[in-house]
Amino acid sequence: MKIGCPKEIKPQEFRVGMTPNAAYEAVQGGHEVIIETNAGTGAGFEDADYTAAGATILGTAAEIFEAADMIVKVKEPQAAERKMLREGQVLFTYLHLAPDPEQTKDLIASGATCIAYETVTDRNGGLPLLAPMSEVAGKLAPQVGAWTLQKANGGRGVLMGGVPGVGPARVVVIGGGVVGTHAARVAAGMGADVTVLDRSLPRMRYLDDAFGGVFKTSFASAGNTIELAREADLIIGAVLIPGAAAPQLITRAQLSELKPGAALVDVAIDQGGCFETSKATTHQDPIYEVDGIMHYCVANMPGAVARTSTIALGNATMPFMMALANKGWKKACADDPHLLAGLNVHAGQITYAAVGEALGMAYIAPENAIA
């Protein structure tokens, strides 16, 4: 198979879809790898690193899309990239289609087979290709939240860890999954007073057993959420429903109940955001204010630490990429129901129920696509 990796073109996206190690693995497996020139420079990988791994460097994204049987990326294809997709081509990347009808329509029109990292599952019910970036985003969230809280940035001017005689920042993390757990650990490590909200009692028991004394847990009822939010300096939204739009947990009307200058960090922004007033921002212009509340809603947070993120993501995606290349997408998905769960669009049809339901569009079961 000919595997292509274009340079990411989303603003301030410095990650790359394939590391030189992944390219080497594919070449050793008998596949041809083509990389757009300078695709890896943002993550610290030079063209020479890829050629040493056996890959071929091409000058433009158009050449990559024209020649490749499978496109491997990081972020969802932008409008210009979607126009280059074709029928029968495999796209393997993050998609986040539920809040994005325009991308979904373009992928349907392309006829391509689109497999989303974020909905691939594992035998434990986890999301193995989302988890590495969730870990990164979770660890980043308190850092960017602390920065947003600085007075010069419009925040309350509260130090996360406080100082002797002055209490620490109060941090509420909504969601106790991978993002929330890492966010809570880092925020607590910075000295903040941290509470994690979740609706799963077994998950809260696990967090209490594993991290008791490091941070607190509380049940995420609507009333309890806003009660804790009123006292918070920083609120981190870390709620995920696989493949579906994120639920909106704090409304615009409720912003008036929060402390002036409080910060909201919405890690769920790729799935539409979990605050009603969330809108996607970039690393170049990451924060904005609504009703006196500061919002940080960068849609590709892990891109800020591109090298760490690229290597972590490449470690996770490589086995699935190799299965798709070695077997072809249809047999690879037929052999592995967890990879099949990643199939979101095929041959002009949505194949992931949560996407179809979120957008009010027709969909088929993924099993029908491989029949």
C-alpha positions in Angstrom: 0.0 0.0 0.0 1.1 3.6 -0.6 0.8 5.5 2.6 0.8 9.3 2.4 1.3 11.9 5.2 0.7 15.6 4.3 1.8 18.6 6.4 -0.9 19.7 8.8 -2.4 23.0 7.7 -4.7 23.8 10.7 -3.5 27.1 12.3 -0.7 26.5 14.8 -0.8 22.7 14.4 2.8 21.5 14.7 2.1 17.7 15.0 2.6 15.3 12.1 0.7 12.1 11.3 3.7 9.8 11.0 6.9 9.8 12.8 10.1 8.5 11.1 9.8 5.4 13.2 6.3 4.8 11.9 7.5 5.4 8.4 10.3 2.9 8.9 7.9 0.3 10.3 5.7 0.7 7.2 8.6 0.5 4.8 9.9 -2.6 6.5 6.5 -4.1 6.1 6.7 -3.7 2.3 4.7 -0.5 1.9 5.6 2.7 0.2 5.6 5.9 2.3 5.4 9.4 0.9 5.8 12.5 3.1 5.1 16.1 2.2 8.3 18.2 2.6 8.7 19.8 6.0 5.7 17.9 7.3 7.6 16.9 10.5 9.6 20.1 11.2 7.1 21.4 13.8 7.6 18.3 15.8 11.4 18.2 15.4 11.6 15.7 12.5 13.5 16.7 9.3 12.9 15.4 5.8 16.3 13.6 6.2 14.9 11.6 9.1 12.1 10.3 6.9 14.4 9.5 3.9 16.7 7.6 6.3 13.6 5.6 7.3 13.0 4.8 3.6 10.2 7.3 2.9 10.0 9.5 -0.2 9.6 13.2 0.1 7.1 15.0 -2.2 6.8 18.7 -2.6 3.1 19.4 -2.1 0.0 18.1 -0.4 -1.7 17.7 -3.8 1.0 15.1 -4.8 0.4 13.2 -1.6 -3.4 13.1 -1.9 -3.2 12.2 -5.6 -0.7 9.3 -5.1 -1.6 7.7 -1.7 -4.0 4.8 -1.1 -4.2 5.8 2.6 -3.8 9.3 4.1 -2.5 9.4 7.7 -3.0 12.8 9.5 -3.5 14.2 12.9 -6.3 16.8 12.6 -9.5 16.6 10.7 -9.0 17.5 7.0 -9.5 21.2 6.3 -11.7 22.3 3.4 -8.9 22.4 0.9 -7.8 18.9 1.9 -11.3 17.5 1.7 -11.5 18.5 -2.0 -8.5 16.3 -2.7 -9.9 13.1 -1.2 -11.3 10.6 -3.6 -13.5 7.5 -3.8 -11.7 4.4 -2.5 -9.1 6.3 -0.6 -8.7 5.7 3.1 -8.4 8.6 5.5 -7.0 7.8 9.0 -7.0 10.7 11.4 -9.0 12.5 14.1 -12.3 13.6 12.6 -14.7 14.9 15.4 -17.6 14.9 13.0 -20.5 15.3 15.5 -20.3 19.1 15.8 -19.0 19.6 12.2 -21.7 19.2 9.5 -19.7 20.8 6.7 -16.8 18.4 7.1 -19.2 15.5 7.3 -20.9 16.5 4.1 -17.6 16.9 2.3 -16.4 13.5 3.5 -19.6 11.9 2.3 -19.3 13.6 -1.1 -15.7 12.5 -1.4 -16.6 8.8 -1.4 -13.5 8.1 0.8 -13.4 5.6 3.6 -12.8 7.7 6.8 -11.6 6.1 10.0 -11.6 8.3 13.1 -8.9 7.9 15.8 -11.3 9.1 18.4 -13.9 6.3 18.1 -11.5 3.3 17.8 -12.0 1.2 20.9 -10.2 -1.5 22.9 -11.2 -4.6 24.7 -11.5 -2.7 28.0 -14.0 -0.1 26.5 -11.3 2.5 26.3 -10.3 4.8 23.4 -6.7 3.9 22.7 -6.0 6.5 20.0 -7.7 9.3 21.9 -6.1 8.5 25.2 -2.6 9.8 24.5 -3.9 13.2 23.4 -6.3 13.2 26.3 -3.4 12.6 28.6 -1.5 15.5 27.1 -4.5 17.9 27.0 -5.4 17.0 30.6 -1.9 17.8 31.8 -1.9 21.0 29.8 -5.3 22.2 31.0 -4.1 23.4 34.5 -1.1 25.1 32.9 -3.2 27.1 30.5 -5.8 27.7 33.1 -3.2 29.1 35.5 -2.1 31.4 32.7 -5.6 32.5 31.9 -6.2 33.3 35.5 -3.4 35.9 35.5 -4.7 39.4 35.8 -2.9 40.6 32.7 -4.9 38.0 30.7 -8.2 39.1 32.2 -8.4 36.5 34.9 -9.0 36.8 38.7 -5.3 37.2 39.4 -5.2 34.0 41.6 -2.1 31.9 42.0 -2.9 28.2 41.7 -0.9 27.1 44.8 -1.4 30.2 46.9 1.3 31.3 49.3 1.5 31.0 53.1 -1.4 32.9 54.6 -3.3 33.0 51.2 -5.4 30.1 50.1 -4.9 28.3 46.8 -7.1 28.5 43.7 -10.2 26.4 43.7 -10.3 24.1 40.7 -13.3 22.1 39.5 -12.7 19.4 36.9 -15.9 18.2 35.2 -15.4 14.7 34.1 -13.3 12.0 35.7 -12.0 10.2 32.7 -8.5 10.3 31.2 -8.5 14.1 30.7 -10.0 14.9 34.0 -7.8 12.5 36.0 -4.6 14.0 34.5 -5.9 17.6 34.9 -6.7 16.9 38.5 -3.3 15.4 39.3 -1.4 18.3 37.7 -3.7 21.0 39.3 -3.3 19.3 42.7 0.5 19.1 42.1 0.5 22.9 41.5 -1.0 23.2 45.0 -4.6 23.9 44.0 -7.7 22.8 45.9 -9.2 20.4 43.3 -12.6 18.7 43.1 -13.4 16.2 40.3 -17.1 15.8 39.2 -18.3 12.7 37.6 -21.6 10.8 37.3 -20.1 7.3 37.5 -20.0 6.0 41.1 -17.5 3.2 40.2 -15.2 5.8 38.6 -15.4 8.0 41.7 -14.6 5.1 43.9 -11.6 4.3 41.8 -10.4 7.9 41.9 -10.9 8.0 45.7 -9.0 4.7 46.1 -6.1 5.8 43.7 -5.8 9.5 44.6 -7.5 9.9 47.9 -6.1 12.9 49.6 -4.7 14.3 46.3 -8.0 15.7 45.2 -11.7 15.3 46.1 -14.6 13.8 44.1 -18.2 14.8 43.9 -21.3 13.7 42.0 -22.0 15.6 38.8 -25.6 16.5 39.3 -26.7 19.7 37.7 -27.2 21.4 41.1 -23.9 20.2 42.5 -22.0 21.2 39.4 -23.2 24.9 39.5 -22.8 25.0 43.3 -19.2 24.0 43.1 -18.7 26.2 40.0 -19.8 29.3 41.9 -16.8 28.9 44.2 -14.3 28.0 41.6 -11.5 30.1 40.2 -10.8 27.6 37.4 -13.3 25.1 35.8 -11.9 22.5 33.4 -14.4 20.8 31.1 -13.3 17.3 30.5 -16.5 15.5 29.4 -16.5 13.1 26.5 -19.2 11.0 24.9 -17.4 9.0 22.2 -18.1 10.3 18.8 -21.0 12.5 19.9 -21.4 16.2 20.7 -20.3 17.1 24.2 -23.1 18.0 26.6 -23.3 21.6 27.6 -22.9 21.7 31.4 -22.7 25.4 32.2 -25.1 27.8 30.4 -24.5 31.4 29.5 -27.1 32.4 32.1 -25.1 30.6 34.8 -21.9 32.6 34.0 -23.3 35.5 36.1 -23.2 33.1 39.1 -19.5 32.5 38.7 -16.7 34.6 40.2 -15.7 37.6 38.0 -12.5 36.7 36.1 -12.9 32.9 36.7 -11.4 30.8 33.9 -13.1 28.1 31.8 -10.8 25.7 30.0 -12.9 23.6 27.6 -10.9 20.4 26.6 -14.1 19.1 24.9 -14.1 21.8 22.3 -13.2 19.4 19.5 -16.6 17.8 20.2 -18.5 21.1 20.3 -17.5 22.1 23.8 -19.2 21.5 27.2 -19.9 25.2 28.0 -22.7 27.0 26.1 -20.4 29.9 25.5 -17.5 27.9 24.1 -16.2 28.5 20.6 -13.0 27.1 19.2 -9.9 29.3 19.4 -6.2 28.9 18.3 -2.9 28.9 20.1 -2.3 32.3 18.5 -5.4 33.8 20.0 -6.5 31.4 22.7 -8.7 33.2 25.1 -11.8 35.5 25.1 -14.2 36.9 27.6 -18.0 36.4 27.9 -19.9 38.2 30.7 -16.7 38.7 32.7 -15.6 35.0 32.5 -12.4 34.1 30.6 -12.6 31.2 28.2 -9.7 29.1 26.9 -11.0 26.8 24.0 -8.1 25.9 21.8 -9.2 23.0 19.6 -5.8 21.4 19.3 -4.2 21.8 22.7 -1.7 19.0 22.3 -0.2 20.8 19.3 1.4 23.1 21.8 3.8 20.3 22.8 4.1 18.9 19.3 7.0 16.6 19.7 5.7 14.8 22.8 2.2 14.6 21.3 3.4 13.3 17.9 5.5 10.5 19.4 2.7 9.5 21.8 0.1 9.5 19.1 2.4 7.6 16.7 3.0 4.9 19.3 -0.7 4.4 19.6 -1.7 4.6 15.9 1.1 2.5 14.4 -0.4 -1.0 15.0 -3.7 0.1 13.5 -2.1 1.8 10.6 -0.1 -1.3 9.9 -3.2 -3.5 10.1 -4.9 -1.3 7.5 -1.9 -1.3 5.3 -1.2 -5.0 5.6 -4.8 -6.3 5.2 -6.6 -3.5 3.4 -9.2 -1.5 5.4 -12.1 -3.9 4.9 -10.4 -7.0 6.1 -8.6 -5.1 8.9 -12.0 -3.8 10.1 -13.7 -7.2 9.7 -10.9 -8.9 11.7 -11.0 -6.2 14.5 -14.3 -4.9 15.8 -12.4 -2.2 17.7 -10.9 -0.8 14.5 -14.3 -1.1 12.9 -15.7 1.2 15.6 -13.5 3.9 14.1 -15.3 3.8 10.7 -17.2 7.0 10.5 -17.8 7.5 6.8 -17.6 5.1 3.8 -18.6 5.4 0.2 -20.9 8.4 0.7 -22.6 7.1 3.9 -22.2 7.9 7.6 -21.3 4.7 9.4 -21.2 5.9 13.0 -24.6 6.2 14.8 -23.6 9.0 17.2 -22.5 11.2 14.3 -25.7 10.6 12.3 -27.8 11.3 15.4 -26.0 14.5 16.3 -26.3 15.9 12.8 -29.8 14.6 12.1 -28.4 12.7 9.1 -29.0 9.1 7.8 -26.5 6.5 8.8 -25.8 2.8 8.4 -24.2 0.3 10.8 -20.5 -0.1 10.1 -20.9 -3.8 9.7 -23.0 -3.1 6.6 -20.0 -1.3 5.0 -17.8 -4.4 5.2 -20.5 -6.9 4.2 
